[in-house]
Amino acid sequence: MGQNDITRIGATPRLSMALAHGGVVHLSGQVAIAAGGGDVADQTRETLGRIDTLLAEAGTDRSRLLSVQLLLSGTVS
């Protein structure tokens, strides 16, 4: 596969969980699904596991991240 090819990872007809292009992997919108009612720690573990799986499929890992944006929702008691 050439440097300018786009590789879609976890693709459905509407979206891709990740894509690789030009030596860079792009992920967006990764959220916890199975943790449902779990606390923030459970949801974080699940989401990071999903990210690790996608990065591994793309041939990389979290040690090579360029940028991360984390959005939290909810109230603090």
All heavy atoms as a GROMACS GRO file, in nm:
protein
  547
    1MET      N    1   0.084  -0.118   0.000
    1MET     CA    2   0.000   0.000   0.000
    1MET      C    3   0.088   0.125   0.000
    1MET      O    4   0.183   0.134   0.077
    1MET     CB    5  -0.090  -0.004   0.123
    1MET     CG    6  -0.188   0.108   0.125
    1MET     SD    7  -0.321   0.085   0.244
    1MET     CE    8  -0.409  -0.047   0.166
    2GLY      N    9   0.056   0.219  -0.082
    2GLY     CA   10   0.136   0.339  -0.095
    2GLY      C   11   0.114   0.439   0.017
    2GLY      O   12   0.016   0.432   0.090
    3GLN      N   13   0.206   0.534   0.030
    3GLN     CA   14   0.202   0.636   0.135
    3GLN      C   15   0.077   0.723   0.124
    3GLN      O   16   0.029   0.775   0.222
    3GLN     CB   17   0.329   0.721   0.129
    3GLN     CG   18   0.341   0.825   0.235
    3GLN     CD   19   0.378   0.769   0.372
    3GLN    OE1   20   0.388   0.650   0.391
    3GLN    NE2   21   0.396   0.858   0.467
    4ASN      N   22   0.024   0.742   0.003
    4ASN     CA   23  -0.092   0.828  -0.016
    4ASN      C   24  -0.225   0.755  -0.013
    4ASN      O   25  -0.330   0.817  -0.029
    4ASN     CB   26  -0.079   0.907  -0.147
    4ASN     CG   27   0.033   1.009  -0.139
    4ASN    OD1   28   0.053   1.071  -0.035
    4ASN    ND2   29   0.107   1.023  -0.245
    5ASP      N   30  -0.222   0.623   0.007
    5ASP     CA   31  -0.346   0.547   0.016
    5ASP      C   32  -0.413   0.570   0.151
    5ASP      O   33  -0.346   0.594   0.252
    5ASP     CB   34  -0.320   0.398  -0.002
    5ASP     CG   35  -0.275   0.364  -0.144
    5ASP    OD1   36  -0.304   0.442  -0.236
    5ASP    OD2   37  -0.211   0.259  -0.161
    6ILE      N   38  -0.544   0.561   0.154
    6ILE     CA   39  -0.619   0.572   0.278
    6ILE      C   40  -0.660   0.431   0.320
    6ILE      O   41  -0.718   0.357   0.241
    6ILE     CB   42  -0.745   0.660   0.261
    6ILE    CG1   43  -0.704   0.803   0.228
    6ILE    CG2   44  -0.832   0.654   0.386
    6ILE    CD1   45  -0.821   0.894   0.195
    7THR      N   46  -0.629   0.394   0.443
    7THR     CA   47  -0.670   0.266   0.499
    7THR      C   48  -0.779   0.292   0.601
    7THR      O   49  -0.759   0.368   0.696
    7THR     CB   50  -0.551   0.195   0.567
    7THR    OG1   51  -0.447   0.177   0.472
    7THR    CG2   52  -0.592   0.062   0.624
    8ARG      N   53  -0.895   0.233   0.580
    8ARG     CA   54  -1.007   0.250   0.672
    8ARG      C   55  -1.012   0.129   0.767
    8ARG      O   56  -1.009   0.016   0.722
    8ARG     CB   57  -1.137   0.264   0.596
    8ARG     CG   58  -1.135   0.386   0.506
    8ARG     CD   59  -1.262   0.400   0.423
    8ARG     NE   60  -1.246   0.498   0.317
    8ARG     CZ   61  -1.240   0.629   0.334
    8ARG    NH1   62  -1.246   0.679   0.454
    8ARG    NH2   63  -1.225   0.710   0.232
    9ILE      N   64  -1.021   0.156   0.896
    9ILE     CA   65  -1.019   0.052   0.998
    9ILE      C   66  -1.154   0.052   1.068
    9ILE      O   67  -1.204   0.156   1.109
    9ILE     CB   68  -0.906   0.078   1.099
    9ILE    CG1   69  -0.772   0.079   1.024
    9ILE    CG2   70  -0.906  -0.026   1.211
    9ILE    CD1   71  -0.657   0.134   1.104
   10GLY      N   72  -1.212  -0.068   1.081
   10GLY     CA   73  -1.344  -0.078   1.145
   10GLY      C   74  -1.450  -0.005   1.066
   10GLY      O   75  -1.538   0.058   1.123
   11ALA      N   76  -1.444  -0.018   0.934
   11ALA     CA   77  -1.534   0.058   0.846
   11ALA      C   78  -1.671  -0.007   0.835
   11ALA      O   79  -1.684  -0.129   0.833
   11ALA     CB   80  -1.472   0.071   0.708
   12THR      N   81  -1.772   0.079   0.833
   12THR     CA   82  -1.909   0.040   0.801
   12THR      C   83  -1.948   0.124   0.679
   12THR      O   84  -1.871   0.210   0.637
   12THR     CB   85  -2.005   0.070   0.919
   12THR    OG1   86  -2.018   0.211   0.934
   12THR    CG2   87  -1.956   0.008   1.049
   13PRO      N   88  -2.067   0.102   0.624
   13PRO     CA   89  -2.106   0.185   0.509
   13PRO      C   90  -2.110   0.335   0.541
   13PRO      O   91  -2.099   0.418   0.451
   13PRO     CB   92  -2.246   0.133   0.474
   13PRO     CG   93  -2.244  -0.009   0.521
   13PRO     CD   94  -2.161  -0.007   0.647
   14ARG      N   95  -2.124   0.373   0.669
   14ARG     CA   96  -2.138   0.514   0.704
   14ARG      C   97  -2.015   0.578   0.764
   14ARG      O   98  -2.000   0.699   0.762
   14ARG     CB   99  -2.254   0.531   0.803
   14ARG     CG  100  -2.387   0.493   0.739
   14ARG     CD  101  -2.502   0.540   0.820
   14ARG     NE  102  -2.507   0.686   0.816
   14ARG     CZ  103  -2.568   0.758   0.904
   14ARG    NH1  104  -2.629   0.704   1.004
   14ARG    NH2  105  -2.568   0.889   0.895
   15LEU      N  106  -1.926   0.499   0.828
   15LEU     CA  107  -1.813   0.559   0.897
   15LEU      C  108  -1.700   0.458   0.914
   15LEU      O  109  -1.716   0.340   0.892
   15LEU     CB  110  -1.854   0.614   1.034
   15LEU     CG  111  -1.913   0.514   1.134
   15LEU    CD1  112  -1.806   0.450   1.220
   15LEU    CD2  113  -2.012   0.584   1.223
   16SER      N  114  -1.586   0.509   0.957
   16SER     CA  115  -1.471   0.427   0.992
   16SER      C  116  -1.433   0.460   1.136
   16SER      O  117  -1.435   0.577   1.175
   16SER     CB  118  -1.352   0.457   0.900
   16SER     OG  119  -1.384   0.428   0.767
   17MET      N  120  -1.397   0.359   1.213
   17MET     CA  121  -1.354   0.382   1.350
   17MET      C  122  -1.219   0.454   1.353
   17MET      O  123  -1.189   0.528   1.445
   17MET     CB  124  -1.345   0.250   1.426
   17MET     CG  125  -1.478   0.177   1.437
   17MET     SD  126  -1.609   0.272   1.515
   17MET     CE  127  -1.550   0.282   1.681
   18ALA      N  128  -1.139   0.430   1.250
   18ALA     CA  129  -1.009   0.495   1.236
   18ALA      C  130  -0.971   0.492   1.089
   18ALA      O  131  -1.022   0.411   1.013
   18ALA     CB  132  -0.904   0.422   1.320
   19LEU      N  133  -0.880   0.581   1.052
   19LEU     CA  134  -0.824   0.573   0.918
   19LEU      C  135  -0.678   0.616   0.923
   19LEU      O  136  -0.637   0.693   1.008
   19LEU     CB  137  -0.903   0.655   0.815
   19LEU     CG  138  -0.907   0.805   0.824
   19LEU    CD1  139  -0.786   0.865   0.754
   19LEU    CD2  140  -1.033   0.855   0.758
   20ALA      N  141  -0.602   0.557   0.833
   20ALA     CA  142  -0.459   0.587   0.825
   20ALA      C  143  -0.431   0.646   0.687
   20ALA      O  144  -0.481   0.597   0.586
   20ALA     CB  145  -0.377   0.461   0.846
   21HIS      N  146  -0.350   0.752   0.686
   21HIS     CA  147  -0.314   0.818   0.561
   21HIS      C  148  -0.183   0.891   0.582
   21HIS      O  149  -0.167   0.965   0.680
   21HIS     CB  150  -0.423   0.916   0.519
   21HIS     CG  151  -0.386   0.999   0.401
   21HIS    ND1  152  -0.375   0.947   0.274
   21HIS    CD2  153  -0.354   1.130   0.390
   21HIS    CE1  154  -0.339   1.044   0.190
   21HIS    NE2  155  -0.325   1.155   0.259
   22GLY      N  156  -0.091   0.872   0.493
   22GLY     CA  157   0.036   0.944   0.498
   22GLY      C  158   0.115   0.918   0.626
   22GLY      O  159   0.181   1.008   0.676
   23GLY      N  160   0.103   0.798   0.682
   23GLY     CA  161   0.177   0.765   0.802
   23GLY      C  162   0.115   0.816   0.931
   23GLY      O  163   0.174   0.806   1.038
   24VAL      N  164  -0.009   0.870   0.923
   24VAL     CA  165  -0.078   0.921   1.040
   24VAL      C  166  -0.210   0.846   1.054
   24VAL      O  167  -0.282   0.825   0.956
   24VAL     CB  168  -0.104   1.072   1.028
   24VAL    CG1  169  -0.183   1.125   1.147
   24VAL    CG2  170   0.027   1.148   1.013
   25VAL      N  171  -0.244   0.807   1.177
   25VAL     CA  172  -0.371   0.740   1.205
   25VAL      C  173  -0.463   0.841   1.274
   25VAL      O  174  -0.423   0.908   1.369
   25VAL     CB  175  -0.350   0.617   1.296
   25VAL    CG1  176  -0.483   0.550   1.326
   25VAL    CG2  177  -0.254   0.519   1.231
   26HIS      N  178  -0.586   0.850   1.225
   26HIS     CA  179  -0.686   0.942   1.281
   26HIS      C  180  -0.796   0.860   1.346
   26HIS      O  181  -0.852   0.771   1.283
   26HIS     CB  182  -0.746   1.029   1.171
   26HIS     CG  183  -0.647   1.112   1.099
   26HIS    ND1  184  -0.614   1.240   1.139
   26HIS    CD2  185  -0.570   1.086   0.989
   26HIS    CE1  186  -0.523   1.289   1.056
   26HIS    NE2  187  -0.494   1.197   0.966
   27LEU      N  188  -0.826   0.890   1.472
   27LEU     CA  189  -0.938   0.830   1.544
   27LEU      C  190  -1.028   0.942   1.592
   27LEU      O  191  -0.980   1.049   1.628
   27LEU     CB  192  -0.890   0.752   1.667
   27LEU     CG  193  -0.807   0.628   1.641
   27LEU    CD1  194  -0.661   0.660   1.649
   27LEU    CD2  195  -0.843   0.522   1.741
   28SER      N  196  -1.157   0.916   1.597
   28SER     CA  197  -1.249   1.019   1.644
   28SER      C  198  -1.372   0.953   1.704
   28SER      O  199  -1.417   0.849   1.657
   28SER     CB  200  -1.291   1.107   1.528
   28SER     OG  201  -1.384   1.204   1.569
   29GLY      N  202  -1.424   1.014   1.809
   29GLY     CA  203  -1.551   0.970   1.865
   29GLY      C  204  -1.548   0.837   1.937
   29GLY      O  205  -1.650   0.768   1.939
   30GLN      N  206  -1.437   0.799   1.995
   30GLN     CA  207  -1.430   0.671   2.067
   30GLN      C  208  -1.495   0.687   2.203
   30GLN      O  209  -1.461   0.777   2.280
   30GLN     CB  210  -1.285   0.626   2.081
   30GLN     CG  211  -1.213   0.609   1.949
   30GLN     CD  212  -1.287   0.519   1.852
   30GLN    OE1  213  -1.328   0.409   1.888
   30GLN    NE2  214  -1.306   0.566   1.730
   31VAL      N  215  -1.592   0.603   2.233
   31VAL     CA  216  -1.665   0.610   2.360
   31VAL      C  217  -1.682   0.470   2.418
   31VAL      O  218  -1.670   0.370   2.347
   31VAL     CB  219  -1.805   0.674   2.341
   31VAL    CG1  220  -1.793   0.818   2.292
   31VAL    CG2  221  -1.890   0.592   2.247
   32ALA      N  222  -1.712   0.466   2.548
   32ALA     CA  223  -1.743   0.339   2.613
   32ALA      C  224  -1.883   0.295   2.571
   32ALA      O  225  -1.975   0.376   2.565
   32ALA     CB  226  -1.735   0.356   2.764
   33ILE      N  227  -1.897   0.169   2.541
   33ILE     CA  228  -2.027   0.115   2.503
   33ILE      C  229  -2.072   0.012   2.606
   33ILE      O  230  -2.179   0.023   2.663
   33ILE     CB  231  -2.024   0.052   2.362
   33ILE    CG1  232  -1.992   0.160   2.259
   33ILE    CG2  233  -2.154  -0.017   2.329
   33ILE    CD1  234  -1.963   0.109   2.120
   34ALA      N  235  -1.987  -0.086   2.634
   34ALA     CA  236  -2.022  -0.194   2.725
   34ALA      C  237  -2.032  -0.147   2.869
   34ALA      O  238  -2.109  -0.200   2.948
   34ALA     CB  239  -1.920  -0.308   2.714
   35ALA      N  240  -1.954  -0.047   2.907
   35ALA     CA  241  -1.952  -0.001   3.046
   35ALA      C  242  -2.083   0.067   3.084
   35ALA      O  243  -2.111   0.084   3.202
   35ALA     CB  244  -1.834   0.093   3.071
   36GLY      N  245  -2.163   0.104   2.986
   36GLY     CA  246  -2.294   0.163   3.007
   36GLY      C  247  -2.310   0.244   3.134
   36GLY      O  248  -2.288   0.363   3.135
   37GLY      N  249  -2.351   0.178   3.241
   37GLY     CA  250  -2.374   0.248   3.366
   37GLY      C  251  -2.252   0.251   3.456
   37GLY      O  252  -2.262   0.290   3.572
   38GLY      N  253  -2.137   0.209   3.407
   38GLY     CA  254  -2.017   0.207   3.489
   38GLY      C  255  -1.970   0.347   3.526
   38GLY      O  256  -2.015   0.446   3.471
   39ASP      N  257  -1.879   0.352   3.621
   39ASP     CA  258  -1.825   0.481   3.662
   39ASP      C  259  -1.721   0.529   3.561
   39ASP      O  260  -1.692   0.461   3.462
   39ASP     CB  261  -1.766   0.475   3.803
   39ASP     CG  262  -1.646   0.382   3.816
   39ASP    OD1  263  -1.591   0.338   3.713
   39ASP    OD2  264  -1.608   0.352   3.931
   40VAL      N  265  -1.666   0.647   3.584
   40VAL     CA  266  -1.573   0.707   3.488
   40VAL      C  267  -1.450   0.619   3.470
   40VAL      O  268  -1.395   0.610   3.359
   40VAL     CB  269  -1.537   0.852   3.527
   40VAL    CG1  270  -1.453   0.856   3.653
   40VAL    CG2  271  -1.468   0.923   3.413
   41ALA      N  272  -1.405   0.550   3.573
   41ALA     CA  273  -1.288   0.461   3.560
   41ALA      C  274  -1.318   0.345   3.467
   41ALA      O  275  -1.236   0.309   3.382
   41ALA     CB  276  -1.244   0.411   3.697
   42ASP      N  277  -1.437   0.284   3.481
   42ASP     CA  278  -1.476   0.173   3.392
   42ASP      C  279  -1.485   0.220   3.248
   42ASP      O  280  -1.438   0.154   3.155
   42ASP     CB  281  -1.611   0.114   3.434
   42ASP     CG  282  -1.608   0.044   3.567
   42ASP    OD1  283  -1.498  -0.003   3.608
   42ASP    OD2  284  -1.714   0.035   3.632
   43GLN      N  285  -1.548   0.335   3.227
   43GLN     CA  286  -1.563   0.387   3.093
   43GLN      C  287  -1.429   0.424   3.032
   43GLN      O  288  -1.406   0.403   2.912
   43GLN     CB  289  -1.657   0.508   3.095
   43GLN     CG  290  -1.799   0.472   3.131
   43GLN     CD  291  -1.889   0.593   3.137
   43GLN    OE1  292  -1.877   0.685   3.055
   43GLN    NE2  293  -1.981   0.595   3.233
   44THR      N  294  -1.338   0.479   3.113
   44THR     CA  295  -1.205   0.515   3.064
   44THR      C  296  -1.128   0.390   3.022
   44THR      O  297  -1.067   0.388   2.915
   44THR     CB  298  -1.127   0.592   3.172
   44THR    OG1  299  -1.200   0.711   3.204
   44THR    CG2  300  -0.987   0.629   3.124
   45ARG      N  301  -1.130   0.286   3.106
   45ARG     CA  302  -1.061   0.161   3.071
   45ARG      C  303  -1.113   0.103   2.941
   45ARG      O  304  -1.037   0.061   2.854
   45ARG     CB  305  -1.076   0.058   3.185
   45ARG     CG  306  -0.977   0.075   3.296
   45ARG     CD  307  -0.983  -0.041   3.393
   45ARG     NE  308  -1.103  -0.036   3.476
   45ARG     CZ  309  -1.117   0.036   3.585
   45ARG    NH1  310  -1.018   0.112   3.627
   45ARG    NH2  311  -1.229   0.033   3.654
   46GLU      N  312  -1.245   0.100   2.925
   46GLU     CA  313  -1.304   0.046   2.803
   46GLU      C  314  -1.265   0.128   2.681
   46GLU      O  315  -1.225   0.074   2.577
   46GLU     CB  316  -1.456   0.038   2.813
   46GLU     CG  317  -1.517  -0.021   2.687
   46GLU     CD  318  -1.668  -0.017   2.682
   46GLU    OE1  319  -1.732   0.002   2.788
   46GLU    OE2  320  -1.721  -0.031   2.571
   47THR      N  321  -1.274   0.260   2.692
   47THR     CA  322  -1.241   0.347   2.579
   47THR      C  323  -1.094   0.335   2.541
   47THR      O  324  -1.061   0.324   2.422
   47THR     CB  325  -1.278   0.493   2.610
   47THR    OG1  326  -1.417   0.499   2.644
   47THR    CG2  327  -1.250   0.583   2.492
   48LEU      N  328  -1.005   0.334   2.639
   48LEU     CA  329  -0.862   0.318   2.608
   48LEU      C  330  -0.834   0.182   2.546
   48LEU      O  331  -0.749   0.170   2.457
   48LEU     CB  332  -0.778   0.339   2.734
   48LEU     CG  333  -0.773   0.483   2.785
   48LEU    CD1  334  -0.697   0.489   2.918
   48LEU    CD2  335  -0.712   0.576   2.683
   49GLY      N  336  -0.906   0.079   2.589
   49GLY     CA  337  -0.891  -0.053   2.527
   49GLY      C  338  -0.932  -0.051   2.382
   49GLY      O  339  -0.866  -0.112   2.296
   50ARG      N  340  -1.042   0.018   2.351
   50ARG     CA  341  -1.088   0.029   2.212
   50ARG      C  342  -0.984   0.104   2.128
   50ARG      O  343  -0.954   0.067   2.015
   50ARG     CB  344  -1.223   0.101   2.206
   50ARG     CG  345  -1.337   0.022   2.268
   50ARG     CD  346  -1.462   0.104   2.293
   50ARG     NE  347  -1.513   0.171   2.175
   50ARG     CZ  348  -1.589   0.115   2.083
   50ARG    NH1  349  -1.625  -0.010   2.095
   50ARG    NH2  350  -1.630   0.184   1.979
   51ILE      N  351  -0.929   0.212   2.186
   51ILE     CA  352  -0.827   0.289   2.115
   51ILE      C  353  -0.702   0.204   2.092
   51ILE      O  354  -0.646   0.203   1.982
   51ILE     CB  355  -0.794   0.418   2.193
   51ILE    CG1  356  -0.913   0.514   2.184
   51ILE    CG2  357  -0.666   0.483   2.144
   51ILE    CD1  358  -0.906   0.633   2.278
   52ASP      N  359  -0.659   0.130   2.194
   52ASP     CA  360  -0.542   0.042   2.180
   52ASP      C  361  -0.562  -0.059   2.067
   52ASP      O  362  -0.472  -0.084   1.987
   52ASP     CB  363  -0.512  -0.032   2.310
   52ASP     CG  364  -0.452   0.058   2.416
   52ASP    OD1  365  -0.399   0.165   2.382
   52ASP    OD2  366  -0.458   0.019   2.535
   53THR      N  367  -0.682  -0.117   2.060
   53THR     CA  368  -0.712  -0.216   1.956
   53THR      C  369  -0.705  -0.154   1.817
   53THR      O  370  -0.645  -0.212   1.725
   53THR     CB  371  -0.851  -0.277   1.981
   53THR    OG1  372  -0.851  -0.343   2.108
   53THR    CG2  373  -0.888  -0.376   1.871
   54LEU      N  374  -0.764  -0.036   1.800
   54LEU     CA  375  -0.761   0.031   1.670
   54LEU      C  376  -0.618   0.069   1.630
   54LEU      O  377  -0.577   0.052   1.514
   54LEU     CB  378  -0.851   0.154   1.671
   54LEU     CG  379  -1.001   0.126   1.678
   54LEU    CD1  380  -1.078   0.252   1.713
   54LEU    CD2  381  -1.050   0.065   1.547
   55LEU      N  382  -0.542   0.123   1.725
   55LEU     CA  383  -0.404   0.161   1.695
   55LEU      C  384  -0.320   0.039   1.659
   55LEU      O  385  -0.239   0.045   1.566
   55LEU     CB  386  -0.343   0.235   1.814
   55LEU     CG  387  -0.400   0.374   1.842
   55LEU    CD1  388  -0.342   0.430   1.971
   55LEU    CD2  389  -0.374   0.469   1.725
   56ALA      N  390  -0.340  -0.072   1.730
   56ALA     CA  391  -0.266  -0.195   1.698
   56ALA      C  392  -0.299  -0.243   1.558
   56ALA      O  393  -0.210  -0.285   1.483
   56ALA     CB  394  -0.297  -0.303   1.802
   57GLU      N  395  -0.426  -0.235   1.522
   57GLU     CA  396  -0.466  -0.276   1.386
   57GLU      C  397  -0.400  -0.187   1.281
   57GLU      O  398  -0.371  -0.232   1.170
   57GLU     CB  399  -0.618  -0.272   1.373
   57GLU     CG  400  -0.668  -0.340   1.248
   57GLU     CD  401  -0.817  -0.360   1.246
   57GLU    OE1  402  -0.880  -0.360   1.354
   57GLU    OE2  403  -0.872  -0.374   1.134
   58ALA      N  404  -0.373  -0.062   1.317
   58ALA     CA  405  -0.306   0.032   1.225
   58ALA      C  406  -0.155   0.020   1.232
   58ALA      O  407  -0.083   0.089   1.160
   58ALA     CB  408  -0.348   0.175   1.256
   59GLY      N  409  -0.104  -0.065   1.323
   59GLY     CA  410   0.040  -0.086   1.333
   59GLY      C  411   0.112   0.013   1.421
   59GLY      O  412   0.231   0.039   1.402
   60THR      N  413   0.042   0.071   1.520
   60THR     CA  414   0.104   0.168   1.608
   60THR      C  415   0.049   0.150   1.750
   60THR      O  416  -0.022   0.055   1.777
   60THR     CB  417   0.084   0.312   1.555
   60THR    OG1  418   0.166   0.401   1.629
   60THR    CG2  419  -0.060   0.355   1.556
   61ASP      N  420   0.081   0.244   1.839
   61ASP     CA  421   0.032   0.237   1.977
   61ASP      C  422   0.025   0.378   2.038
   61ASP      O  423   0.063   0.476   1.974
   61ASP     CB  424   0.118   0.145   2.063
   61ASP     CG  425   0.261   0.190   2.073
   61ASP    OD1  426   0.286   0.308   2.103
   61ASP    OD2  427   0.351   0.106   2.051
   62ARG      N  428  -0.023   0.386   2.162
   62ARG     CA  429  -0.042   0.516   2.228
   62ARG      C  430   0.088   0.592   2.252
   62ARG      O  431   0.084   0.714   2.272
   62ARG     CB  432  -0.113   0.499   2.362
   62ARG     CG  433  -0.263   0.481   2.346
   62ARG     CD  434  -0.331   0.490   2.480
   62ARG     NE  435  -0.336   0.358   2.543
   62ARG     CZ  436  -0.350   0.338   2.672
   62ARG    NH1  437  -0.361   0.439   2.755
   62ARG    NH2  438  -0.355   0.217   2.719
   63SER      N  439   0.201   0.526   2.250
   63SER     CA  440   0.328   0.596   2.274
   63SER      C  441   0.362   0.694   2.161
   63SER      O  442   0.448   0.779   2.176
   63SER     CB  443   0.443   0.496   2.291
   63SER     OG  444   0.475   0.434   2.168
   64ARG      N  445   0.291   0.685   2.049
   64ARG     CA  446   0.320   0.770   1.934
   64ARG      C  447   0.209   0.872   1.907
   64ARG      O  448   0.203   0.931   1.800
   64ARG     CB  449   0.344   0.682   1.813
   64ARG     CG  450   0.462   0.586   1.837
   64ARG     CD  451   0.495   0.500   1.719
   64ARG     NE  452   0.510   0.569   1.595
   64ARG     CZ  453   0.621   0.629   1.551
   64ARG    NH1  454   0.729   0.627   1.623
   64ARG    NH2  455   0.623   0.688   1.433
   65LEU      N  456   0.122   0.897   2.006
   65LEU     CA  457   0.013   0.994   1.988
   65LEU      C  458   0.068   1.135   1.972
   65LEU      O  459   0.159   1.176   2.042
   65LEU     CB  460  -0.082   0.990   2.108
   65LEU     CG  461  -0.165   0.863   2.123
   65LEU    CD1  462  -0.246   0.870   2.252
   65LEU    CD2  463  -0.256   0.842   2.004
   66LEU      N  464   0.011   1.208   1.879
   66LEU     CA  465   0.048   1.348   1.857
   66LEU      C  466  -0.042   1.442   1.934
   66LEU      O  467   0.002   1.546   1.982
   66LEU     CB  468   0.039   1.382   1.708
   66LEU     CG  469   0.131   1.304   1.615
   66LEU    CD1  470   0.098   1.336   1.469
   66LEU    CD2  471   0.275   1.336   1.645
   67SER      N  472  -0.170   1.408   1.943
   67SER     CA  473  -0.266   1.496   2.008
   67SER      C  474  -0.383   1.412   2.058
   67SER      O  475  -0.425   1.317   1.992
   67SER     CB  476  -0.317   1.600   1.908
   67SER     OG  477  -0.419   1.678   1.964
   68VAL      N  478  -0.436   1.450   2.175
   68VAL     CA  479  -0.551   1.382   2.233
   68VAL      C  480  -0.644   1.488   2.288
   68VAL      O  481  -0.601   1.582   2.355
   68VAL     CB  482  -0.510   1.286   2.347
   68VAL    CG1  483  -0.631   1.226   2.414
   68VAL    CG2  484  -0.415   1.179   2.296
   69GLN      N  485  -0.772   1.472   2.261
   69GLN     CA  486  -0.872   1.560   2.321
   69GLN      C  487  -0.973   1.471   2.393
   69GLN      O  488  -1.032   1.382   2.333
   69GLN     CB  489  -0.943   1.642   2.215
   69GLN     CG  490  -1.042   1.740   2.274
   69GLN     CD  491  -1.103   1.832   2.168
   69GLN    OE1  492  -1.092   1.807   2.048
   69GLN    NE2  493  -1.168   1.936   2.211
   70LEU      N  494  -0.990   1.493   2.522
   70LEU     CA  495  -1.079   1.412   2.604
   70LEU      C  496  -1.194   1.499   2.652
   70LEU      O  497  -1.173   1.606   2.710
   70LEU     CB  498  -1.000   1.359   2.726
   70LEU     CG  499  -1.077   1.280   2.829
   70LEU    CD1  500  -1.128   1.151   2.768
   70LEU    CD2  501  -0.986   1.251   2.947
   71LEU      N  502  -1.315   1.452   2.627
   71LEU     CA  503  -1.434   1.525   2.669
   71LEU      C  504  -1.507   1.442   2.774
   71LEU      O  505  -1.536   1.325   2.753
   71LEU     CB  506  -1.527   1.551   2.551
   71LEU     CG  507  -1.465   1.626   2.433
   71LEU    CD1  508  -1.563   1.633   2.318
   71LEU    CD2  509  -1.422   1.764   2.474
   72LEU      N  510  -1.536   1.503   2.889
   72LEU     CA  511  -1.608   1.436   2.996
   72LEU      C  512  -1.743   1.506   3.013
   72LEU      O  513  -1.754   1.626   3.001
   72LEU     CB  514  -1.530   1.444   3.128
   72LEU     CG  515  -1.395   1.377   3.128
   72LEU    CD1  516  -1.323   1.402   3.262
   72LEU    CD2  517  -1.405   1.228   3.102
   73SER      N  518  -1.843   1.426   3.046
   73SER     CA  519  -1.976   1.479   3.067
   73SER      C  520  -2.027   1.430   3.201
   73SER      O  521  -1.995   1.321   3.245
   73SER     CB  522  -2.069   1.432   2.955
   73SER     OG  523  -2.200   1.473   2.980
   74GLY      N  524  -2.107   1.510   3.266
   74GLY     CA  525  -2.168   1.466   3.391
   74GLY      C  526  -2.144   1.567   3.502
   74GLY      O  527  -2.095   1.677   3.480
   75THR      N  528  -2.180   1.526   3.620
   75THR     CA  529  -2.168   1.613   3.736
   75THR      C  530  -2.069   1.553   3.834
   75THR      O  531  -2.048   1.432   3.837
   75THR     CB  532  -2.302   1.632   3.807
   75THR    OG1  533  -2.350   1.503   3.848
   75THR    CG2  534  -2.404   1.697   3.716
   76VAL      N  535  -2.009   1.637   3.913
   76VAL     CA  536  -1.916   1.594   4.016
   76VAL      C  537  -1.985   1.613   4.149
   76VAL      O  538  -2.039   1.719   4.178
   76VAL     CB  539  -1.785   1.676   4.010
   76VAL    CG1  540  -1.692   1.636   4.123
   76VAL    CG2  541  -1.719   1.660   3.874
   77SER      N  542  -1.984   1.507   4.230
   77SER     CA  543  -2.049   1.521   4.360
   77SER      C  544  -1.949   1.538   4.472
   77SER      O  545  -1.833   1.519   4.459
   77SER     CB  546  -2.137   1.399   4.389
   77SER     OG  547  -2.065   1.279   4.371
   0.00000   0.00000   0.00000
